[in-house]
């Protein structure tokens, strides 16, 4: 193994790279790092698959002296561990992004914290466009934990393209932090087009922080956060664990969609400023859609809520989520920051299940700033739908639809939470029809990856968060709930397209009695081809008898074209 690297060696490597440049048709170079066999790697070598680099030293030197470019890849060996950091620069293009990822088989490459030489981060990317960072584990545990497992800084304006996927970040102060010193004027941005998907964060104090505190709402633009699992952010007894204030912080951001994600056990240690699962500050034109946000514990902190509208939000919607088990409120709208900067406009708390929290479903608190917006169609349980302290109740309740509640019986059914690989588990079944809902047949659970289908790789499909119909004007696919007892139920939820494209879909809610009597409860309701926010699917009151079946149905539309017809819908049901 050779891990020393002097100026001459660096110069030779650069010269060799120039002489061995690929043909004009090839774009980018792949660099390999693998320390599992120290006799087979060489930091003074080419960093290719045959002779990979051993450590991150040549990677960081390349970033510092040359910078990575379009189509480049830095691939770390699966099953390997490094106790140093990566410090990356350079920009790709939309067609040829730069990738930091993994190769081989086995566990994700792991970056750990060396207390002897702690940089403050596991991976840092500075002012780059069109990067993909994926398939890594960042463990920040140590006497001085990482400030951020993955830190992405934008110190200049105008950057485009960042994808973070299949990452496991744990025991850091922040798992992922996206910020920087850029100061974009109106009409500019620091980073645009951000995707964060398939990330697991745990035992951090904050798992994901998107945006820069104090920056304008356009610092980050056009971000998608989907299928993340953020849980048990408690600091786990490590230094700095006095500040578990939130698990997902959205700040200085415009057009953010957070969807199909689970956030549980946020704020697991005391925070003087208060704890919440999701923090919203200086956020505009954004939506939290069809997420499970539950169980912020009692740590003696202020707030202890699910979602905190903290300051300066504009047109931020909370739609179709399950908000449950929080020590105090499901959602709070605060007026603690002076007007006008602290004002909230266009608040929309709509079609959620906000149940079994320690206090009321929603709190409107403090009067230093104002709030405007609506609270509609929420299935609720608690001391009250809305609790108001010394603030003026400036949010409009029920103007677009009744908020049914309080829920009785001690439970609700929420499709995304109750999803399972067994028919009937959690009260749900999974079915399809080939004759426009006249008869129904059970789907088969193929695998965790495949979900429920008639056969492997076939449509229709149902998985935890989505549904996709088969082609044809008479085909249907449905989540199916069976009433366990007689009574009055209410339904909440929000149905949206999961991807853009195609010609749109239709949704229906149908009731079938044990004798076979069918009733259309809702629909058909058309959802447009590019409508990623969707429409409410609320039913404020419906009489059921034990054994009645409620089907939540999707079809491909009047033309029967099922292209791009993935549907994002997680309905909730409760007895009143």
Secondary structure as UniProt FT lines:
FT   HELIX           7..19
FT   TURN            24..25
FT   STRAND          30..33
FT   TURN            38..39
FT   TURN            43..44
FT   HELIX           57..65
FT   TURN            70..71
FT   STRAND          73..77
FT   TURN            78..79
FT   STRAND          81..82
FT   STRAND          86..88
FT   STRAND          98..103
FT   STRAND          109..112
FT   HELIX           115..117
FT   STRAND          121..126
FT   STRAND          131..139
FT   TURN            143..144
FT   STRAND          148..153
FT   STRAND          159..170
FT   STRAND          174..179
FT   TURN            186..187
FT   STRAND          191..197
FT   STRAND          200..202
FT   STRAND          206..210
FT   TURN            213..214
FT   TURN            217..218
FT   STRAND          220..226
FT   STRAND          229..231
FT   HELIX           235..237
FT   TURN            239..242
FT   STRAND          246..259
FT   STRAND          262..264
FT   TURN            272..273
FT   STRAND          275..289
FT   STRAND          292..294
FT   STRAND          303..311
FT   STRAND          314..319
FT   STRAND          322..324
FT   STRAND          331..334
FT   TURN            339..342
FT   STRAND          344..350
FT   STRAND          353..355
FT   STRAND          362..365
FT   STRAND          371..376
FT   STRAND          379..380
FT   STRAND          386..388
FT   STRAND          396..397
FT   STRAND          408..414
FT   HELIX           415..418
FT   TURN            423..424
FT   HELIX           425..427
FT   STRAND          428..433
FT   TURN            436..437
FT   STRAND          441..442
FT   STRAND          444..447
FT   TURN            448..450
FT   STRAND          451..453
FT   TURN            456..457
FT   STRAND          461..462
FT   STRAND          466..468
FT   STRAND          476..482
FT   STRAND          487..492
FT   STRAND          494..497
FT   TURN            502..503
FT   STRAND          505..512
FT   TURN            514..515
FT   STRAND          518..527
FT   TURN            529..530
FT   STRAND          535..536
FT   STRAND          539..544
FT   TURN            546..547
FT   STRAND          549..555
FT   TURN            558..559
FT   TURN            563..564
FT   STRAND          566..568
FT   STRAND          572..575
//
